[in-house]
Amino acid sequence: MNASTKGAIVYCSRYGATRQYAEWLAEELKWPLLRAEKTTYEDLLLYDTLIIGSSVYIGKLLIKGWLKANNPALGDKNVLFFIVCGTPASEREQQQTIARTNIPHDLIGPDNVFFLPGRVVISKLSWRDKFMLKMGARLQKDPAKAASMRKDVDNVRKEHIAPILQHATTPLEVI
């Protein structure tokens, strides 16, 4: 992928962390920013490269259904994914499981899925999400993890998009 590639950022966000990363990517790359729920199959045909972002709730990407519905339009494109979640980089296997169970297998490459840290502001969560977080904390066997699930966290930082920018602007090798 290179700077002359016609690309766009597609995202799905519930509380704003994914949207913030998507906005930073669009700003840096000077690419259009598209909300997944308003982006059609035909819209996708206009781009060579797509960076697709989503948050994770209870192990499921918000964008999972959209990916499945639009998979035929994505198959011949350069696609990068960024997944915003609370799963730390040290839990690589859990991150891999999230990717494998949510992204169509034919879209996953060896280096096209990036995990970015997210944000949880408990007072801004819906009643359902507060309940699910509380239940998750109760079921968590590790007391430190359970305690961290009961606190606000904001790890959204612009510098986290650097690897995605690097990958999106690196020319493809010609074989």
Phi, psi and omega in degrees: 000146179218176186297335181275354178296139177277109185228169177211159175253125177244133183216161173223123186222141179259314185244001171112343181294314179295320177300319180298313177300317180298319178297317179297317179297315180298319179296313182292320183271346184059044178250155177294150179251121185238128174282129185306315185294346178249007183255125183264167175306315181296323177301319184296331182294345181281349189241148175272325185231137177229135170252118187247126182237145179205153172267167182244134174229117180053046176079000183244132175288137176300331186269005186304311180297320179296318178299315180297315182294327185255007182307318180301328180281343184266338189303327182258017182251161169280117184236130172242146178239141166235132184243123182259119183203174179269358180288117183291157180303332179293343179256058185302319181297320178294320176298316179300320179297318177302313181297311184296327184271353184239336182253131178308135186305324182288352179260348181273125176248181183291338184213038182243012178239125182239135177256130180240142179290149186249204183218139172225117174245102189304321181295341181263356181286151174293164179303316181298314181293324175298315180299314181296321178295318179297317178295318178300319179295321179294325182277345181292127182280332180276114183301325180294318178293320179298317179296320181292334179286348180261007184238152172293148177214141176219100179249018180282116181221140181302325182297341179293341181276354184307313179297327179291315178300317180300314182292321183290337184251004178276125179299143176289143177285139177265126183263000000 
